[in-house]
């Protein structure tokens, strides 16, 4: 997969079938768009191309709000690469992009990547004030020389799969309900940093993860997880929260790897959330906390088959 980080005109680029979108979370609907694009490109003997933006459009459109992403850019690139499109275009998103009309922006895209087909999800809209809806894009395509196709939403349990639905489930800690929407468990990736080492004194040493500030977190609580370390999956119990038993103020992500020991400082871990165990609690004593952690570990073992 070739990665292109510009929309500079490229008259030598091979004509393509393109899909475009924010692709936050890369859920089943996004996956259908990408696979449809690749299949049509293969049938027509054209390049398959995926276009997304950096920074995420909300960083510009909602500049006064904190950004909370399901998949930061590096993870999004890895996920898209698994489908092996010929080209991934990571276009800059700026205030000028936000102010551009759909027609002008698509002309810019077509100059950088000549198009024969554009595939988008139903309800897709782009351009200044989102005036570039499907009908408008079809007219723009007739002018610029490309056809527009739409992919219907995927419906699970009576509701469409969407990034907003994933976010709502994570806000409730319902990580196991997210897995069918993504086709994989929701995960967080971070570097192990120095913590207060309190878990070690409790008999359950934990790895304290530094997660990018823009990454959305599941609700505070305790979860059964799989941790990927050097391509090996290790069952784990992960706590997200402020640790109220110790009057904590800062939110932390700590994971206890089951039946594993060693030095993890500086290593990158990917934590896949399999199922919730309980919400965050404040305990009256260390003994009560230790007893509950023991129950959490036992429950996680049963869930994970560890």
N, C-alpha and C positions, 0 to 999 in steps of 0.2 A: 504494500500500500504506500503510494507516494503521498507525502504531506506537503501541502502548499499553504503558505501563510500570507497570501496577498491576493488582492483582486486587480492587480495591474493587468492591462491588456496583454493578451497572449494569442496573436493570430495563428500561431503554429500548433496550438492545443487541438488535440483530436476531438471531434464532436462527441457529446456525452449524453447519457441519461442521468439526470440529477435529482436528488432529493435534498431538501433543506429544512432546518429547524433547530430549535434549542437543544433537543434531545437530552434534557436533564433527566437522569435516571435510566435512560435507554430501556424503557419498559417494553412490553410485548407489542404495543402499537408502533413504537419507533422501530423495533426489529422488523416488523412486517413491512414498513416503508423501505427500509434498507434492502431487505431481501427482494422486494418487488423491483426496486431500481436495478439491482444487480442482475436479476433474471431478464428484465427487458433489455438491458444493455447487451447481455450475452446473445439474446435472440437476434438483435439488430446489428451485432458486430461493432458496437460502440463502447466507449469508455464508461464505466460506472463511477459516479462521483457523489460524494456526500458533502454538503456545506453546513457548517455550524459557525458560531461566532465566539470571539474572545475579545474583551471580557463578555460574560453572559449579558444579554441585553438588559436584564433587570439592574445591573450595576450602573447603567446609564439612565434607564427609564425610571428607576426608583432609587435614585442616588442617595436620598436621605434615609433609606431603610437598610438595615444590615442584610447582607447577601447570605442566603442559606441554600446551598446546593445539595442535591442528591448525589451528583457525581461531578467533582471538580474536573477540570480540563484533562489532566494527565490520565485519570481513570476513564474518562469518556473516550479518549483516544484509544486506550487499550481495548475497551469494550467494542468500539466500532471496528477496530482492526481484526477482531475475531471473525467478522463476516467477510473480510477481504475484498472491499471495494477497491477499484483501481486507484482512486484518488480521494483524499480527504482534504477539503478546503477549509481552513480555519481563518475566516474573514474577520478583520477588525470591526468592532462595533463602537462607534463614536457618536457624539451629538449630531454630526453631519449625517451619519447613517440613519439616526432616529428621525431627522427632518426630511430625508429623501422620500420622494414619491415612489410608489411601487414600480411604476414604469421606468423611472430613471435608475432605480436600483437594479432591476432586472436587466436593463441595458448594460449596466456595469458588469453584472455577473456574466452575461452572454459574451462580452468582450474578453473577459478573462478565461471563460470556459464555454466555448460554443455549445449550444444546447439543441437537442432534437426532441427530448421529452423532459418534463418536470413532474415529479410525483410528490404530492403533499397529502396530509391528512384532511379528512372532511372537517370543515370549520376553520381551516387554516386562513390566516389573514396576515398581511405584512404591510410595510410602508408607513408613511406619515398618517397617524390616526387610524391605522389598520384598514385603510381604504382598499388595499389590494386583496380583496377576497377572491374566491375561486372564479366567479364570473369575470371579474376584472382581469385576473391573471390569464384567463383564456383569450380575452381580447388582446392583451399585451403579447401573448404567445403567437397569435395570428400575425401580429405586426413584426415580431422579432424572429419568427421562424421556428417556434417549438410548440408542441402539443402539451396539454396539461391533463394529468390523470390524478384521480383521488383514490385513497385507500380508506375503507370504512373503519370505524373504531372497533376495537375488540371489546366484547362485552363478557364479563365474568360475574356470576352471581347477580345478574340483573342490572349491573352498573358498568359503564364504560371504563376501560383501563385508562388512567391518566396520571400525570405527575402530581396533580393536586390531590387525587385520591390516595396515592402513596404517601404524600406528606401528612394527610389527615390521619392515616393509620399509624404512622410513626409517632405522631403527636400523642397518641393514646398508648404507645408502647406495643401495638399489635404487630410485632415483627413477623410472626408466622403467617399473618394474613397478607403481608407484603410480598412474600416469596412467589406466589402464583402470578402476581402482576408483573414482576420483573423477570420471571423465569429463572431466578437465582435468589439466594438470600441477600438482603440488604447488608452492605459491609462498610466498614470504616478502615482507613489505612493511616497509620501514623508511626512516628519514630518513638522508641522507648527512651524516656528521659528519667532523670533522678526524681524520685518522689520522697515522701517522708519515711518510707520503709516501715510503716505501721503494720502493714499486712504480714510482714515477716515475723513481727513480735506476736501476732495473733495465731501464727501457725499456718497462714495461707498467703505466701508471698505473691505479690502482684506486680505486673508490668504496667507502668504508668505511661499512657500514650499521649503524645502531643499531636493533636488533630488540627488541620488547617481551620482557621476561624470561620471560613465561609462554608464549611461542611455542616449540613443539617444533622442533628443528633436525634436518636429516638428519645422518648420520654425517660425521665429519671427512673431508675430501677435496676433490677438484677436480671440478667439474661443468660440462657444457655447458648453457647457459641462454638464455632470452630475457628481456631486461629491458624492462619497460614504462615509458616515460618520456613523459609528456604524450601518452598514447594512441598512442604509436609503439613498436613492438616492435623491439628492437635485439639482435642476437646478442651473447653474452657468455660469458666464462669466470669462474666463481665459486669462490672458495676458502673453505672453512670449517675452522677449526682454530686451533692456538696458534702456528703458524709455527716449528716446532722448529729450523730452520736458524739462526734468530736467537735461540734459547733463549727463545722467548715463553712466557708463562704464562697470558695472557688469551685466551679464545676470541674470534675475530673473524670477521666475514663481509665479504669483500672481493670486488668484482666488477669485471672488466676488460671494458669495452664495446669490441667490435671495430669498427675503422674509425670511431671517434667521438672527438671531443675537445670540451672545454668545461668550464665551471664547474658542478658538480653540488651544491655545498655547500648544505644546507638543503632540497634537493628530496626528494620522496618517490619511491622506486623500488619497483616490484614485480618480484621475481625469480622466474621460472617455471623449475623444474628439469626439464630434458629428459632428460639421460642422465649417468651417472657417467663420469668420465675416468680417475681413479686415486685411490688413498688418499693420505692425507697422508704425506709423506716428509721425512726430514732429509738434506740434501745436504752433501757434504764441502767444497764451495766455492760461491761466488757464480756462477762460470762454469757449474758443473753445474746450478745452479738455473735460471739464465737459459736454458740450452739446453733444459731440461725444460719450462719455461713456453712456449717457442717451439713445442715439440712438442704441448703441450696446446692452444695456440691453433690450430695447423694441424688437429689432430684435431677440435676443436670446429667449425671451418669446414666440414669434410666432413660432420659429423653434422647441422649446422644449415643446410647449403646456403648458407653465407655467403661 
